[in-house]
Amino acid sequence: MLLLSSNFIKAFLYLLGLAPLKLLLLAARLGGWFVYFFNTGATKTTLANLKLAFPKYSEVQLQIMVKKSIIETIKTGLELGLAWRHLPGKKLSLYVEDSGFEKITKSLEKKEGLLVFTPHLSNIEMLMNFLGKNLDCMILYTPSKNKIFDKVMLDSRNKMGSKMVEPTMQGIKSLLQHLREGGVVVIAPDQVPNKESGILSNFFSTPALTMTLVSKLKLKSGAPCHSVFCCRQENSKKFYLEFSDEIQGMDINLQSSVDRMNEQLEECIMNAPEQYAWEYKRYKHSSLEDIY
């Protein structure tokens, strides 16, 4: 039953990946307006997050950003057909442009491994395609609660060329070992960890429970660390990736390292703030949890 259902979803995603760009944009706009008009939970969460992140925005500016964010998030969902069923193993230059990748190859020459972190900005699956094709990657992966969707996601990501690792003790040991062998570890650290695995650190000037894994791996391995972001080019099926210089200041202590990481995530997000996943309850388990 699981295999049958996952194959059905894969077939649907394949067909979705063939849809014309104009149709996807129209569907995203209609879906976004529907979600916004009915003031859904996603709308309320997005607005609550944006009020904290952009306290100087007027109510009009906030509402405009809420609409844009929801539309962009729906676009990401509609693009999964392209990212998961059409791109793996194929030429990415038709869809992805990058800047700064030479910084990554330079850091790899040190043979100390490499840490790469990224926010959930635009379509992170496009980034995973690029990294899987060009680097020996091990990617931290949180399984979906939906077993059918999880199988589709895992099968699709494995085809991209990277090894997916769950956030278990064994998984974390595998990440550290991969770094020590000169490999690349990729983590999206802007999801709320459990209370035992995170510390409070400002995220857009507001304290948020933040994952410490990137910083712990950095402190234990000494591997160079870079950020990368992916953003959608307007009215196009193309995506732009930008890799940072090697990030300094992440090897002092855990708190300062996590703070520096969040600062870098903010810099990434501000390149296309409307494309960030503001629908996610980023400030859950912090002192501001009741805002949701």
Phi and psi in degrees as a GROMACS rama.xvg file:
@    title "Ramachandran Plot"
@    xaxis  label "Phi"
@    yaxis  label "Psi"
@TYPE xy
-62.6458  -44.1165  LEU-2
-65.0124  -42.7759  LEU-3
-62.3714  -45.893  LEU-4
-65.492  -41.5355  SER-5
-67.161  -36.4322  SER-6
-65.4741  -35.7423  ASN-7
-63.4806  -44.0048  PHE-8
-64.6883  -40.548  ILE-9
-61.5767  -41.2254  LYS-10
-64.5513  -41.5992  ALA-11
-62.4381  -43.8884  PHE-12
-64.7767  -36.4691  LEU-13
-60.7128  -46.2358  TYR-14
-66.1129  -38.4337  LEU-15
-61.6851  -36.2883  LEU-16
-67.3536  -16.9119  GLY-17
-89.498  -9.21658  LEU-18
-64.6788  141.513  ALA-19
-62.6422  149.289  PRO-20
-56.8672  -44.3585  LEU-21
-60.5931  -36.6164  LYS-22
-67.2294  -41.8591  LEU-23
-64.7374  -41.0074  LEU-24
-64.9039  -40.6617  LEU-25
-64.4103  -44.7547  LEU-26
-62.3752  -39.649  ALA-27
-65.907  -42.0142  ALA-28
-66.0967  -44.0498  ARG-29
-63.7449  -44.0377  LEU-30
-64.2529  -40.0933  GLY-31
-63.5759  -44.2962  GLY-32
-64.6217  -36.8988  TRP-33
-63.4144  -49.667  PHE-34
-61.2901  -41.8053  VAL-35
-70.1881  -44.3015  TYR-36
-62.1733  -38.7563  PHE-37
-88.6019  8.81673  PHE-38
48.686  54.7254  ASN-39
-71.7455  175.904  THR-40
-59.5269  -36.6932  GLY-41
-62.9385  -39.7004  ALA-42
-62.8898  -46.2634  THR-43
-65.3686  -41.2281  LYS-44
-65.3112  -43.9092  THR-45
-58.939  -46.4409  THR-46
-63.5779  -42.5016  LEU-47
-61.4193  -43.3648  ALA-48
-65.3488  -43.2658  ASN-49
-67.3263  -33.6461  LEU-50
-61.8608  -36.8037  LYS-51
-75.4218  -40.1467  LEU-52
-74.6123  -32.703  ALA-53
-129.472  69.3039  PHE-54
-63.2585  -19.1254  PRO-55
-88.0591  -6.53599  LYS-56
-69.3108  141.853  TYR-57
-75.6579  168.851  SER-58
-60.8921  -37.8846  GLU-59
-63.9852  -46.1639  VAL-60
-61.5263  -39.9975  GLN-61
-63.5537  -44.6924  LEU-62
-65.4543  -37.2724  GLN-63
-63.3083  -43.2965  ILE-64
-66.4775  -37.0842  MET-65
-59.2526  -48.5511  VAL-66
-59.39  -47.9527  LYS-67
-61.1191  -43.2377  LYS-68
-62.8936  -44.4479  SER-69
-63.6546  -42.1372  ILE-70
-61.6458  -43.9251  ILE-71
-64.6745  -37.4962  GLU-72
-66.4169  -39.55  THR-73
-65.1575  -37.6782  ILE-74
-57.1111  -42.9386  LYS-75
-58.3391  -43.7752  THR-76
-62.8443  -41.6322  GLY-77
-70.6984  -21.2399  LEU-78
-85.5014  -3.69347  GLU-79
-62.2446  -30.7213  LEU-80
-60.1763  -43.8893  GLY-81
-67.3993  -46.9334  LEU-82
-69.3789  -40.0089  ALA-83
-94.2761  -33.0664  TRP-84
-109.417  -15.0972  ARG-85
-115.268  -34.415  HIS-86
-84.2909  -37.8959  LEU-87
-52.2102  125.166  PRO-88
82.6025  0.845056  GLY-89
-113.57  172.238  LYS-90
-66.2539  121.897  LYS-91
-89.1971  -14.9038  LEU-92
-62.5536  -20.2201  SER-93
-69.9993  -21.7306  LEU-94
-123.864  -20.2757  TYR-95
-128.782  129.311  VAL-96
-114.701  141.363  GLU-97
-126.918  156.709  ASP-98
-137.747  131.033  SER-99
90.1872  8.76381  GLY-100
-63.6384  -25.1832  PHE-101
-63.2714  -24.3155  GLU-102
-66.4778  -34.2311  LYS-103
-68.8765  -47.0242  ILE-104
-64.039  -33.9548  THR-105
-65.7314  -43.1409  LYS-106
-65.4788  -34.9662  SER-107
-67.0055  -23.6915  LEU-108
-64.4473  -19.6417  GLU-109
-71.9724  -16.8581  LYS-110
57.4861  39.8873  LYS-111
-114.335  11.3337  GLU-112
79.7022  179.485  GLY-113
-153.997  131.382  LEU-114
-102.752  129.699  LEU-115
-127.055  128.736  VAL-116
-126.74  155.078  PHE-117
-149.34  147.52  THR-118
-83.492  166.775  PRO-119
-81.109  72.0689  HIS-120
-110.892  129.68  LEU-121
57.2528  -135.33  SER-122
-105.038  98.08  ASN-123
-64.9076  -20.8546  ILE-124
-68.6292  -30.8632  GLU-125
-64.2137  -40.8515  MET-126
-63.2969  -42.7133  LEU-127
-61.5563  -37.283  MET-128
-59.1597  -47.8712  ASN-129
-63.6743  -47.1474  PHE-130
-65.0471  -41.5644  LEU-131
-63.8426  -33.4614  GLY-132
-77.4388  -31.3934  LYS-133
-106.211  -13.2636  ASN-134
-136.864  159.503  LEU-135
-85.5531  87.3493  ASP-136
-102.551  145.842  CYS-137
-124.185  124.611  MET-138
-117.134  129.449  ILE-139
-68.8827  131.182  LEU-140
-135.191  124.669  TYR-141
-99.088  115.75  THR-142
-59.6191  145.192  PRO-143
-76.3694  148.237  SER-144
-68.7644  -24.0611  LYS-145
-85.7658  110.906  ASN-146
-63.6045  -35.3397  LYS-147
-66.9223  -49.7782  ILE-148
-63.3649  -37.3078  PHE-149
-62.2986  -41.063  ASP-150
-63.7405  -43.3505  LYS-151
-61.8989  -46.0779  VAL-152
-62.6016  -46.0435  MET-153
-66.8417  -44.1485  LEU-154
-58.9325  -42.3325  ASP-155
-68.3173  -43.6227  SER-156
-68.6637  -34.3034  ARG-157
-63.6447  -32.7254  ASN-158
-68.8106  -19.3765  LYS-159
-72.5902  -14.8725  MET-160
107.175  -3.70123  GLY-161
-100.754  158.73  SER-162
-97.0639  127.657  LYS-163
-92.8198  135.657  MET-164
-128.712  131.886  VAL-165
-81.4817  155.188  GLU-166
-79.6707  57.6135  PRO-167
-104.924  172.876  THR-168
-59.3913  -42.2369  MET-169
-66.7983  -38.4152  GLN-170
-62.9136  -43.0899  GLY-171
-65.9477  -38.1844  ILE-172
-61.7216  -38.8626  LYS-173
-65.2125  -39.0809  SER-174
-62.1432  -45.5177  LEU-175
-64.8768  -41.5664  LEU-176
-64.0492  -39.67  GLN-177
-62.7882  -40.3396  HIS-178
-62.0818  -45.4013  LEU-179
-67.2407  -20.6485  ARG-180
-91.0413  4.49905  GLU-181
92.4944  10.5864  GLY-182
-86.0272  179.883  GLY-183
-110.294  129.768  VAL-184
-111.652  130.34  VAL-185
-119.181  129.454  VAL-186
-138.583  138.425  ILE-187
-103.171  97.1177  ALA-188
-91.7138  15.713  PRO-189
-97.578  22.9248  ASP-190
-101.81  149.021  GLN-191
-72.7151  122.326  VAL-192
-82.5319  174.48  PRO-193
-71.1543  162.822  ASN-194
-62.4844  -25.4226  LYS-195
-80.6996  -15.5162  GLU-196
-109.633  10.9847  SER-197
-140.826  166.749  GLY-198
-133.847  160.634  ILE-199
-75.9956  132.886  LEU-200
-150.721  142.82  SER-201
-64.1675  131.005  ASN-202
-126.625  109.457  PHE-203
54.665  50.2251  PHE-204
65.902  11.9957  SER-205
-125.221  129.895  THR-206
-59.1108  131.589  PRO-207
-139.276  139.546  ALA-208
-64.6145  122.872  LEU-209
-126.375  139.253  THR-210
-59.884  136.974  MET-211
-103.368  -1.9696  THR-212
-60.8835  -44.2513  LEU-213
-57.053  -47.8092  VAL-214
-65.3742  -39.8975  SER-215
-65.2897  -40.2739  LYS-216
-65.3277  -39.1894  LEU-217
-63.3294  -46.5591  LYS-218
-67.7571  -33.7227  LEU-219
-80.6643  -36.3597  LYS-220
-97.4086  -28.849  SER-221
73.948  10.3834  GLY-222
-66.6993  142.909  ALA-223
-61.4407  151.375  PRO-224
-128.193  134.467  CYS-225
-132.99  154.992  HIS-226
-107.855  161.145  SER-227
-147.599  146.41  VAL-228
-130.995  155.785  PHE-229
-121.229  131.378  CYS-230
-135.401  149.033  CYS-231
-81.8072  132.015  ARG-232
-82.795  133.475  GLN-233
-59.9322  136.339  GLU-234
53.2575  42.2441  ASN-235
-152.018  158.227  SER-236
-92.5424  10.3997  LYS-237
-95.7217  151.497  LYS-238
-127.036  148.932  PHE-239
-114.368  128.746  TYR-240
-113.1  137.305  LEU-241
-132.584  123.429  GLU-242
-96.8246  138.899  PHE-243
-82.8528  168.207  SER-244
-65.5815  167.144  ASP-245
-59.2282  130.857  GLU-246
-83.4727  128.162  ILE-247
-97.3216  159.845  GLN-248
85.4271  15.0592  GLY-249
-106.116  12.6941  MET-250
-123.017  23.8024  ASP-251
-92.5211  -63.9974  ILE-252
-153.918  173.001  ASN-253
-61.8309  -47.9679  LEU-254
-62.7842  -48.033  GLN-255
-66.7457  -32.0691  SER-256
-66.6427  -45.3553  SER-257
-65.5098  -40.8699  VAL-258
-59.5604  -43.6338  ASP-259
-65.4149  -38.5737  ARG-260
-62.1255  -45.3788  MET-261
-64.0564  -37.254  ASN-262
-59.4701  -42.4345  GLU-263
-68.7141  -37.9551  GLN-264
-60.4587  -42.4354  LEU-265
-60.1499  -43.8691  GLU-266
-59.4497  -41.7373  GLU-267
-61.6993  -49.2931  CYS-268
-61.9777  -36.5235  ILE-269
-68.8717  -7.80356  MET-270
-72.1667  -24.272  ASN-271
-159.954  68.0875  ALA-272
-59.7422  -29.4197  PRO-273
-69.7166  -15.8263  GLU-274
-94.1121  2.55103  GLN-275
-80.867  154.998  TYR-276
-81.5789  68.9135  ALA-277
-69.9386  -11.4575  TRP-278
-73.3977  -9.89168  GLU-279
-85.7577  139.953  TYR-280
-79.3345  75.5415  LYS-281
-64.8814  -28.72  ARG-282
-98.2788  17.0571  TYR-283
-64.5996  146.988  LYS-284
67.6571  12.9119  HIS-285
-106.794  -176.957  SER-286
-67.4791  -10.4712  SER-287
-106.762  18.8937  LEU-288
-56.5256  -30.8781  GLU-289
-71.164  -4.39475  ASP-290
-67.8236  -18.0518  ILE-291
